[in-house]
Each structure stands twice: as structure tokens, then as C-alpha cells.
Amino acid sequence: MPHPMLASVVASVTEFKKDPQATVEAGCGEIVAILNHDEPAFYCIPAARYEELLDYIDDLELAMEVKERLKASEPAVSARIVGGDVVFEDDGG
């Protein structure tokens, strides 16, 4: 059964077993598809790329939370970031 190839670099399971580090390095920091009988068995993701993906997922989850809170029609609060901290501004009331 055909499968989509979700990586631009591929290696066989045999190649991966011989030298896993060289297989990772062949991807030049990108994901490497590991093939078994010409089908993707798994994807090898370098640590730095994996961390980027996790950060991206966190950002997406935060964006979804923001959208949900905006839909809740709660009163707006003014705030600004000062030295890495969030400072809420008094509305004078």
C-alpha cells in the first residue's frame, strides 16, 4: 500500500542500524524517513528539530486558548509587558 513520504531524506532500516548517527547527520537537521521494505517504518527526528516542534505545538495550544477566551466576551483588561513581567494598568476606577 503506498504511503506519503513526509521527509526529503530517506534511509533504509539496514543503513540506520549500521550507523544511526550518520543517518541523522545525513538529514542536515531535518527529519529522516526510515524505510522498511520501501515503506516508511518511522521518522528519525534530530533533538533540536523535536524541541522546535514541541515549542510550535505549545504556541498553537496557547493561540487556541486565547481564541476561546476572546469568544467568552469577558471584560477587557489593559496590560503591558515591562522587563519580562506583565503589568496590569489601572483603569482609574
C-alpha positions as a Markdown table, in Angstrom:
| # | Residue | x | y | z |
|---|---|---|---|---|
| 1 | Met | 0.0 | 0.0 | 0.0 |
| 2 | Pro | 1.5 | 3.4 | -1.0 |
| 3 | His | 2.3 | 5.8 | 1.8 |
| 4 | Pro | 3.1 | 9.5 | 1.6 |
| 5 | Met | 6.8 | 10.3 | 2.1 |
| 6 | Leu | 6.9 | 13.1 | 4.8 |
| 7 | Ala | 10.6 | 13.7 | 4.6 |
| 8 | Ser | 13.0 | 14.7 | 1.9 |
| 9 | Val | 15.8 | 12.4 | 3.2 |
| 10 | Val | 15.2 | 8.6 | 3.4 |
| 11 | Ala | 17.3 | 5.7 | 4.6 |
| 12 | Ser | 16.7 | 2.0 | 5.0 |
| 13 | Val | 16.4 | 0.3 | 8.4 |
| 14 | Thr | 19.7 | -1.6 | 7.5 |
| 15 | Glu | 21.5 | 1.8 | 6.9 |
| 16 | Phe | 20.1 | 3.1 | 10.2 |
| 17 | Lys | 21.2 | 0.0 | 12.1 |
| 18 | Lys | 24.7 | 0.3 | 10.7 |
| 19 | Asp | 25.3 | 3.9 | 11.8 |
| 20 | Pro | 22.3 | 5.7 | 13.4 |
| 21 | Gln | 24.3 | 8.9 | 14.0 |
| 22 | Ala | 25.4 | 9.2 | 10.3 |
| 23 | Thr | 21.8 | 8.7 | 9.3 |
| 24 | Val | 20.7 | 11.6 | 11.5 |
| 25 | Glu | 23.5 | 13.7 | 10.2 |
| 26 | Ala | 22.6 | 12.9 | 6.6 |
| 27 | Gly | 19.3 | 14.8 | 7.2 |
| 28 | Cys | 21.2 | 18.0 | 7.9 |
| 29 | Gly | 18.9 | 18.8 | 10.8 |
| 30 | Glu | 15.7 | 17.7 | 9.1 |
| 31 | Ile | 13.6 | 14.7 | 9.6 |
| 32 | Val | 14.7 | 11.4 | 8.0 |
| 33 | Ala | 12.3 | 8.7 | 6.9 |
| 34 | Ile | 13.4 | 5.2 | 7.8 |
| 35 | Leu | 12.1 | 2.7 | 5.3 |
| 36 | Asn | 11.4 | -1.0 | 5.8 |
| 37 | His | 10.6 | -2.8 | 2.5 |
| 38 | Asp | 10.3 | 0.5 | 0.8 |
| 39 | Glu | 7.6 | 1.7 | 3.2 |
| 40 | Pro | 8.1 | 4.3 | 6.0 |
| 41 | Ala | 8.6 | 2.5 | 9.2 |
| 42 | Phe | 9.3 | 5.6 | 11.4 |
| 43 | Tyr | 10.7 | 9.1 | 11.2 |
| 44 | Cys | 14.0 | 10.0 | 12.8 |
| 45 | Ile | 13.9 | 13.5 | 14.2 |
| 46 | Pro | 17.0 | 15.3 | 15.5 |
| 47 | Ala | 16.7 | 16.6 | 19.1 |
| 48 | Ala | 16.8 | 20.3 | 18.1 |
| 49 | Arg | 14.1 | 19.8 | 15.5 |
| 50 | Tyr | 11.9 | 17.8 | 18.0 |
| 51 | Glu | 12.3 | 20.7 | 20.5 |
| 52 | Glu | 11.2 | 23.2 | 17.8 |
| 53 | Leu | 8.1 | 21.0 | 17.1 |
| 54 | Leu | 7.2 | 20.9 | 20.8 |
| 55 | Asp | 7.5 | 24.7 | 21.0 |
| 56 | Tyr | 5.3 | 25.1 | 17.9 |
| 57 | Ile | 2.7 | 22.8 | 19.5 |
| 58 | Asp | 2.8 | 24.9 | 22.7 |
| 59 | Asp | 2.3 | 28.1 | 20.7 |
| 60 | Leu | -0.7 | 26.6 | 18.9 |
| 61 | Glu | -2.3 | 25.5 | 22.1 |
| 62 | Leu | -1.8 | 28.9 | 23.6 |
| 63 | Ala | -3.3 | 30.5 | 20.5 |
| 64 | Met | -6.4 | 28.3 | 20.8 |
| 65 | Glu | -6.7 | 29.2 | 24.5 |
| 66 | Val | -6.6 | 32.9 | 23.6 |
| 67 | Lys | -9.3 | 32.5 | 20.9 |
| 68 | Glu | -11.5 | 30.7 | 23.4 |
| 69 | Arg | -11.1 | 33.4 | 26.0 |
| 70 | Leu | -11.8 | 36.1 | 23.4 |
| 71 | Lys | -15.1 | 34.3 | 22.5 |
| 72 | Ala | -16.1 | 34.2 | 26.1 |
| 73 | Ser | -16.8 | 38.0 | 26.0 |
| 74 | Glu | -15.2 | 38.7 | 29.3 |
| 75 | Pro | -14.3 | 42.3 | 30.1 |
| 76 | Ala | -11.0 | 43.5 | 28.6 |
| 77 | Val | -8.1 | 44.3 | 30.8 |
| 78 | Ser | -5.3 | 46.6 | 29.8 |
| 79 | Ala | -1.8 | 45.3 | 30.4 |
| 80 | Arg | 1.7 | 45.8 | 29.2 |
| 81 | Ile | 5.0 | 43.9 | 29.4 |
| 82 | Val | 7.7 | 45.5 | 31.5 |
| 83 | Gly | 11.1 | 43.8 | 31.8 |
| 84 | Gly | 9.5 | 40.4 | 31.0 |
| 85 | Asp | 6.7 | 40.8 | 33.5 |
| 86 | Val | 3.0 | 41.6 | 32.8 |
| 87 | Val | 1.9 | 44.8 | 34.4 |
| 88 | Phe | -1.9 | 45.4 | 34.6 |
| 89 | Glu | -2.9 | 49.0 | 34.0 |
| 90 | Asp | -5.4 | 50.6 | 36.4 |
| 91 | Asp | -8.4 | 52.0 | 34.7 |
| 92 | Gly | -8.7 | 54.8 | 37.2 |
| 93 | Gly | -11.7 | 53.4 | 38.9 |
